[in-house]
Amino acid sequence: MRKDGEILGDLLLGVDGGGTRCRARLALPSGKILGEGEAGPANLRLGFLEAFAAVLDAAGQCLAAADLPTGALANITACLALAGASEPAELAAARRHPLPFRQTIVITDAEAACAGAHGGSDGAIIVIGTGSIAWGIIEGRRHRIGGWGPPVSDEGSGAWLGLEAVRRTLWARDGRIAWTELLVAVFKEFGGDPHAIVRWTATAKPRDYGRFAPLIVAHAERGDAVAGELMRLAAAHIDALAARLVMLDATRVALVGGLAAAIEPYLAMVTRRHLVSAQADALTGALGIAAGAVPSEVAA
């Protein structure tokens, strides 16, 4: 198979799948990027078939961007870094699932993010997106803190923020706390009907709660009392994750995820002293892991 006069042997695919979206990047073993794609959520815990449909959708977009046929999937070594892959049952099922790639590696999205953030070296990350999790690779050992999924975990995440905002909206409706502009805005999303909120919560997924996170961030910047409180509470949960990483001898911690920049100003100074900038993203980490799985004679 050729493209622009270049022989295409094995291809590399990195996938970063979370509770809101799935991103993919196609590359040659040399590192040359051929195409990228983006699809819907790819959290194994929240929809196994939905997750793999998103993976294949994003992979197909990569092929289209590279002007390659669908048959090129058989040339791909893929590293699928997916939320929910940290759970043994989901990981085992994912590894059994038939996929059209030559070789498939399934890992958690946090591991790929950590590999990307620290260039494959020791270090730690805290993911603050739809969910939250702390992950460290220290002297070859992997450490995971949190990330067990809502409603029992993922404090400080977008889903957690959304849930707490909805909770406080009902508190305001009951007269337990004062209304603020944030709570009025959330209530309007449900037509001012508390029963609509109750019905919605019966089927709402983390990404549904997470869609309120940008609203909370924006209102906090405008001085809304409840929004500010929620941002400080979220930061306190992230501080706790960071403190545990430091106890495990992680000296370099990178914040990653869609809410990382918004939460960082609220973090305690003791946490901020350990923060470093991520070298690269989870897609880069996934591609590096995929490249390491390609036999040397193929990569050459």
C-alpha positions in Angstrom: 0.0 0.0 0.0 1.3 3.4 -1.0 0.5 7.0 -0.2 2.3 10.0 -1.9 5.0 7.6 -3.1 5.7 6.4 0.5 5.3 2.7 1.3 2.9 2.2 4.1 3.6 -0.9 6.1 2.4 -1.0 9.7 0.3 2.0 10.8 -0.1 3.3 14.3 -3.4 4.4 15.9 -3.7 6.2 19.2 -7.1 6.6 20.7 -8.1 8.6 23.8 -11.7 7.8 24.8 -13.5 9.4 27.7 -16.9 10.1 29.0 -17.6 12.9 26.6 -15.7 12.2 23.4 -13.2 9.9 21.7 -10.2 11.2 19.8 -8.0 9.3 17.4 -4.7 10.0 15.7 -3.2 7.9 12.8 0.6 7.9 12.3 3.5 6.1 10.7 6.1 4.4 12.9 8.4 7.3 11.9 6.1 9.6 13.8 4.5 11.3 10.8 0.9 12.1 11.5 -1.5 11.0 8.7 -4.9 12.0 10.1 -7.1 12.6 13.1 -10.7 12.0 14.1 -13.2 12.6 16.8 -16.4 10.8 17.8 -18.7 10.3 20.7 -18.1 8.9 24.2 -15.9 5.8 24.7 -16.2 4.9 28.4 -16.3 1.1 28.7 -18.2 1.2 31.9 -21.0 3.3 30.5 -21.6 1.5 27.2 -19.3 -1.2 25.8 -20.7 -1.3 22.3 -21.1 2.5 22.2 -17.4 2.8 23.1 -16.2 0.6 20.3 -18.5 2.2 17.8 -17.0 5.6 18.7 -13.4 4.1 18.4 -14.2 2.7 14.9 -15.9 6.0 13.9 -12.9 8.0 14.9 -10.5 5.5 13.2 -12.5 5.8 10.0 -12.2 9.5 10.1 -8.4 9.1 10.4 -8.3 6.9 7.3 -10.5 9.4 5.4 -8.2 12.3 6.4 -5.2 10.2 5.2 -7.0 9.2 2.0 -6.6 5.5 2.9 -9.2 2.7 2.3 -11.0 0.9 5.1 -8.8 -2.1 4.4 -5.9 -0.2 5.9 -7.4 -1.0 9.3 -5.7 -4.4 8.9 -2.3 -2.6 8.9 -2.9 -0.8 12.2 -1.4 -1.4 15.6 -3.8 0.4 17.8 -3.5 1.5 21.4 -7.0 2.2 22.7 -6.7 4.3 25.9 -10.3 4.2 27.2 -12.0 5.3 30.3 -13.3 2.3 32.3 -10.4 0.1 31.2 -9.1 0.3 34.7 -11.9 -2.0 35.8 -10.8 -5.7 35.4 -14.1 -7.0 34.0 -14.4 -4.2 31.4 -10.7 -4.6 30.4 -11.0 -8.3 29.9 -14.2 -8.0 27.8 -12.5 -5.2 25.7 -9.5 -7.4 25.0 -11.8 -10.2 23.9 -13.8 -8.0 21.6 -13.0 -8.6 17.9 -11.6 -5.5 16.2 -10.3 -5.1 12.6 -6.8 -4.0 13.6 -3.7 -6.1 13.1 -2.9 -5.7 16.8 -4.9 -4.0 19.6 -3.6 -2.8 23.0 -6.3 -1.7 25.5 -5.3 0.4 28.4 -6.9 3.1 30.6 -7.0 6.6 29.3 -5.1 7.7 32.4 -2.1 5.6 31.6 -1.8 7.0 28.1 -2.2 10.5 29.5 0.6 9.9 32.0 2.9 8.4 29.3 2.2 11.5 27.1 2.6 14.0 29.9 6.0 12.7 31.0 7.4 11.3 27.7 7.2 7.7 29.0 9.3 8.5 32.1 8.2 8.4 35.7 5.7 11.0 36.8 2.1 11.5 37.7 -1.0 13.1 36.4 -4.4 14.1 37.6 -7.1 14.0 35.0 -9.9 16.6 35.5 -12.4 16.1 32.8 -15.9 14.5 32.8 -14.4 12.2 35.4 -11.3 12.5 37.6 -8.5 10.2 38.4 -4.9 10.3 39.7 -2.4 8.1 38.0 1.3 7.7 38.7 4.2 5.7 37.3 6.9 5.6 39.9 10.0 3.3 39.6 8.1 1.1 37.2 5.0 0.7 39.5 1.6 2.0 38.5 -0.5 3.8 41.1 -4.2 4.7 40.7 -6.2 6.9 43.1 -9.8 7.6 42.5 -11.5 7.3 39.2 -14.0 4.7 40.4 -16.8 6.5 38.6 -19.9 8.5 39.7 -21.7 8.6 42.0 -19.2 7.0 44.4 -16.1 8.7 43.0 -14.6 11.2 40.5 -14.9 14.1 42.9 -13.8 17.4 41.5 -14.7 16.4 37.9 -17.1 18.0 35.5 -19.7 15.4 36.3 -19.3 16.0 40.0 -19.6 19.8 39.5 -22.8 19.3 37.5 -24.3 17.0 40.1 -23.5 19.4 42.9 -25.0 22.3 40.9 -28.2 20.4 40.3 -28.4 19.4 43.9 -28.0 23.0 45.0 -30.7 24.1 42.5 -33.1 21.9 44.4 -31.9 23.3 47.7 -32.7 26.8 46.4 -36.1 25.7 45.2 -36.8 24.4 48.7 -35.7 27.6 50.3 -32.7 26.0 52.0 -30.1 28.3 50.3 -30.4 31.6 48.4 -30.8 31.6 44.6 -27.8 32.8 42.6 -27.5 33.4 38.8 -26.0 30.0 38.4 -28.8 28.2 40.1 -31.4 30.2 38.2 -29.7 29.2 34.9 -29.6 25.6 35.8 -33.3 25.6 36.9 -34.2 27.2 33.5 -32.6 24.2 31.8 -35.4 22.1 33.3 -38.2 24.6 32.7 -38.3 25.6 36.3 -39.8 22.2 37.2 -38.1 20.2 40.1 -39.9 17.1 39.0 -38.2 17.4 35.6 -34.9 17.3 37.4 -35.9 14.1 39.2 -37.0 12.4 36.0 -33.8 13.5 34.3 -31.5 12.1 37.0 -33.0 8.6 36.5 -31.2 8.2 33.2 -28.6 11.0 33.2 -25.0 9.9 32.5 -21.8 11.6 33.7 -21.5 13.6 30.4 -25.0 14.9 31.0 -24.0 16.3 34.4 -20.7 17.4 32.9 -22.3 19.7 30.4 -23.1 22.1 33.3 -19.3 22.4 34.1 -18.6 25.3 31.6 -21.6 27.2 33.0 -20.3 26.8 36.6 -16.8 27.9 35.5 -18.2 31.0 33.7 -20.4 32.0 36.7 -17.5 31.5 39.1 -15.4 34.0 37.0 -18.3 36.5 37.4 -18.3 36.1 41.2 -21.4 33.8 41.6 -21.3 32.6 45.3 -22.4 29.1 44.6 -20.2 28.6 41.5 -17.2 29.9 43.4 -18.0 27.5 46.3 -18.2 24.6 43.9 -14.9 25.4 42.3 -13.2 25.6 45.7 -14.7 22.3 46.7 -13.6 20.7 43.5 -10.1 22.0 43.9 -10.0 20.6 47.5 -10.7 17.1 46.1 -7.9 17.5 43.5 -5.6 18.7 46.3 -6.4 15.4 48.1 -5.5 13.4 45.0 -2.2 15.3 44.7 -1.4 14.8 48.3 -1.7 11.1 47.9 0.5 11.1 44.8 3.2 13.0 46.7 3.0 10.4 49.5 3.8 7.8 46.9 6.9 9.8 46.0 5.6 11.5 42.9 7.5 14.7 42.6 6.2 15.8 39.2 2.4 16.1 38.7 0.7 17.3 35.5 -2.9 18.4 35.3 -4.7 17.2 32.2 -8.3 17.2 31.0 -10.8 19.8 29.9 -11.2 21.3 33.3 -7.6 21.3 34.4 -6.9 25.0 33.5 -10.1 26.2 35.2 -9.4 24.3 38.4 -5.7 25.1 38.8 -6.1 28.6 40.1 -8.1 27.3 43.0 -5.6 24.7 44.1 -3.6 25.0 47.3 0.0 26.3 47.1 1.3 23.0 48.4 -0.2 21.3 45.4 1.0 23.9 42.9 4.6 23.4 44.0 4.5 19.9 42.5 2.9 20.8 39.2 4.7 20.6 35.9 3.4 21.1 32.4 2.4 18.1 30.4 4.9 17.4 27.6 2.3 16.0 25.3 -1.3 14.7 25.3 -2.8 11.2 25.8 -2.9 10.6 22.0 0.8 11.0 21.9 1.2 8.7 24.8 -1.1 6.1 23.2 0.9 6.3 19.9 4.1 5.8 21.8 2.7 2.7 23.4 1.5 1.4 20.1 4.9 2.1 18.5 6.6 0.1 21.3 4.4 -2.9 20.4 5.3 -3.0 16.7 7.9 -5.7 15.9 11.3 -4.1 15.0 11.4 -5.7 11.6 8.0 -4.1 10.8 8.9 -0.7 12.2 12.1 -0.6 10.3 
